[in-house]
Amino acid sequence: MSEGVGASRWPFVLRRAHSLCGALPLGVFLVEHLVTNASALYGRRAFATAVERIQRLPGLVWLEALGIFAPLVFHAVYGIFIARRAKLDVARYPYLSHWMFVLQRATGVLAFAFVLVHLWQFRVAKARATLDASQFYGAIDRTLADPLWFGVYLAGLSATVFHFANGLRTASDTWGIVTSDRGRTTVAWVAAIVGIALWALGVDTMYHFAFRCGGVLPLPGLDRALVCGS
């Protein structure tokens, strides 16, 4: 009897662990990564300083392994398991909530594929000593100057940010943070604003790398006339 009860609790535990991994370690990393990359908007030197600060963190290898890669693998694998068992027939269930459910599954798969490509281009290249952290700016610059890669990164950024922002909304339901319709609406609006802000910051950064200028965000202390072409 107790064994059956214990087995029935596993989906409950795994769902919450999956939600927690996406909202905290991976969500925090996504925000930090976008903010660090956005330092390029202040020029090459500002970007180099931000990257160097991260490289000097004590225990960086363990922090990446346990705080990023392990949660990423678990979140992705269990997310794919959920997606494979889900009913994704939007023709039969043409509701907004179901569309959001389908988009959450689809963007999760796209985001994971994009992250693997991004890791191969930079983190794995750094581990193989074919790319140094001091060369990240130039490598990103060359990558995003290619229209094809710019499109890949734009799609990857969009999928990743949507998955995270919408995941914040679903996490509030998973953890029972809000229970009223008004509370759910408020959380949905907050998640949408967070998602739009992160997406805009990411696109602004991409345009800077691709065109050595561009972007429209009024970031504090930023004089685009000084950094365009830097």
C-alpha positions in Angstrom: 0.0 0.0 0.0 2.7 2.4 1.0 4.8 1.4 -2.0 1.9 2.4 -4.3 1.4 5.7 -2.6 5.1 6.4 -2.8 5.1 5.6 -6.6 2.1 7.8 -7.2 3.9 10.8 -5.6 6.8 10.6 -8.1 4.9 12.5 -10.9 4.0 15.2 -8.3 7.7 15.5 -7.2 9.1 15.4 -10.7 6.7 18.0 -12.0 7.6 20.4 -9.2 11.3 19.7 -9.6 10.9 20.4 -13.4 9.1 23.6 -12.7 11.7 24.7 -10.1 14.6 24.1 -12.4 13.1 26.2 -15.1 12.2 29.1 -12.9 15.3 29.3 -10.7 18.7 28.1 -11.8 17.9 28.2 -15.5 15.8 31.3 -15.3 18.4 33.2 -13.3 21.1 32.0 -15.7 19.0 33.2 -18.7 18.6 36.7 -17.2 22.2 36.9 -16.2 23.4 35.7 -19.7 21.2 38.3 -21.5 22.4 41.1 -19.2 26.0 40.1 -19.5 25.7 40.0 -23.3 23.9 43.4 -23.3 27.1 44.9 -21.7 28.3 44.9 -25.3 26.0 47.8 -26.0 28.4 49.9 -23.9 31.3 48.8 -26.1 33.8 46.0 -26.5 35.7 46.9 -23.3 32.5 46.8 -21.2 31.7 43.3 -22.6 35.2 42.0 -21.9 35.1 43.3 -18.3 31.7 41.5 -17.8 33.0 38.2 -19.2 36.2 38.4 -17.3 34.2 39.0 -14.1 32.3 35.7 -14.7 35.5 33.8 -15.6 37.0 34.8 -12.2 34.1 33.4 -10.2 35.4 30.8 -7.7 34.4 27.2 -8.6 33.0 28.3 -11.9 33.3 24.7 -13.4 31.2 23.3 -10.5 28.8 26.2 -10.6 28.2 25.6 -14.3 28.0 21.8 -13.9 25.6 21.7 -10.9 23.8 25.0 -11.3 23.3 25.1 -15.1 24.1 21.9 -17.0 22.5 19.4 -14.6 19.2 21.4 -14.2 19.2 21.9 -18.0 19.5 18.2 -18.8 16.8 17.3 -16.3 14.5 20.1 -17.3 14.9 19.2 -21.0 14.6 15.4 -20.7 11.6 15.5 -18.4 10.1 18.3 -20.5 10.3 16.1 -23.6 8.8 13.2 -21.7 5.9 15.5 -20.7 5.5 16.7 -24.3 5.4 13.2 -25.7 2.6 12.2 -23.4 0.6 15.4 -23.8 -2.5 15.8 -26.0 -1.4 18.5 -28.5 -4.4 18.4 -30.8 -5.2 22.1 -31.2 -8.0 21.3 -33.8 -9.8 19.3 -31.1 -9.0 21.7 -28.3 -8.9 25.1 -29.9 -8.7 27.1 -26.6 -6.1 29.8 -25.8 -5.0 27.8 -22.7 -4.3 24.8 -24.9 -2.5 26.8 -27.5 -0.3 28.2 -24.8 0.3 24.6 -23.5 1.3 23.5 -27.0 3.6 26.5 -27.6 5.2 25.9 -24.2 6.1 22.3 -25.3 7.2 23.4 -28.8 9.4 26.3 -27.7 10.9 24.1 -25.0 12.2 21.7 -27.7 13.4 24.6 -29.9 15.0 26.3 -27.0 16.9 23.1 -26.0 18.1 22.6 -29.6 19.3 26.2 -29.7 21.1 26.0 -26.4 22.9 22.9 -27.5 24.1 24.8 -30.7 25.1 27.8 -28.6 27.0 25.7 -26.1 28.8 23.9 -28.9 29.8 27.2 -30.5 31.1 28.8 -27.3 31.3 26.7 -24.1 32.5 23.5 -25.8 34.9 25.5 -28.0 36.3 27.1 -24.9 36.7 23.7 -23.2 38.5 22.4 -26.2 40.8 25.4 -26.2 39.8 26.4 -29.7 38.2 29.6 -28.4 39.3 31.8 -25.5 36.8 33.8 -23.4 38.7 37.0 -24.5 37.6 36.1 -28.1 33.9 35.8 -27.4 33.1 39.3 -28.6 34.6 38.7 -32.0 33.1 35.3 -32.3 29.6 36.6 -31.5 30.2 39.5 -33.9 31.1 37.2 -36.8 28.3 34.8 -36.0 25.5 37.4 -36.0 26.9 39.2 -39.0 25.8 36.2 -41.0 22.1 36.6 -41.9 21.4 32.9 -41.6 22.9 32.7 -38.1 21.2 35.9 -37.1 17.9 34.2 -38.0 18.8 31.1 -36.1 19.7 33.2 -33.0 16.5 35.3 -33.3 14.4 32.2 -33.4 16.3 30.6 -30.5 16.1 33.8 -28.4 12.4 34.1 -29.1 11.7 30.4 -28.2 13.8 30.5 -25.1 12.4 33.8 -23.7 8.8 32.7 -24.4 9.4 29.4 -22.8 10.8 31.0 -19.7 8.2 33.8 -19.4 5.2 31.5 -20.0 6.9 29.0 -17.6 6.8 31.6 -14.9 3.0 31.8 -15.4 2.5 28.0 -15.3 4.9 27.7 -12.3 2.6 29.9 -10.3 -0.2 27.4 -10.9 2.0 24.4 -10.3 3.1 25.7 -6.9 -0.3 27.1 -6.0 1.1 30.7 -5.6 -2.1 32.2 -7.0 -5.5 30.6 -6.9 -7.9 33.3 -8.1 -8.7 34.3 -11.7 -7.6 37.8 -10.9 -4.3 36.6 -9.5 -3.7 34.4 -12.6 -4.4 37.4 -14.8 -1.9 39.5 -12.9 0.8 36.9 -13.1 0.2 36.4 -16.8 0.6 40.2 -17.4 3.8 40.3 -15.2 5.2 37.3 -17.1 4.4 38.9 -20.4 6.2 42.2 -19.4 9.2 40.2 -18.2 9.3 38.2 -21.4 9.0 41.3 -23.7 11.7 43.1 -21.7 14.1 40.2 -22.0 13.4 39.6 -25.7 13.9 43.3 -26.5 17.2 43.4 -24.6 18.3 40.3 -26.4 17.3 41.6 -29.9 19.0 45.0 -29.1 22.2 43.2 -28.2 22.0 41.1 -31.4 21.6 44.2 -33.6 24.6 45.7 -32.0 26.8 42.7 -32.8 25.4 42.4 -36.3 25.5 46.0 -37.3 27.9 47.5 -34.7 25.1 49.8 -33.7 21.3 49.7 -33.9 18.9 49.1 -31.1 16.4 51.5 -29.5 16.3 50.6 -25.7 17.0 53.7 -23.5 19.6 51.9 -21.3 21.0 54.0 -18.4 24.3 55.7 -19.1 24.4 54.5 -22.7 25.5 56.9 -25.4 25.0 55.0 -28.7 27.0 57.7 -30.6 30.1 56.5 -28.7 29.7 52.8 -29.0 28.3 52.5 -32.6 31.1 50.9 -34.6 33.1 50.1 -31.5 
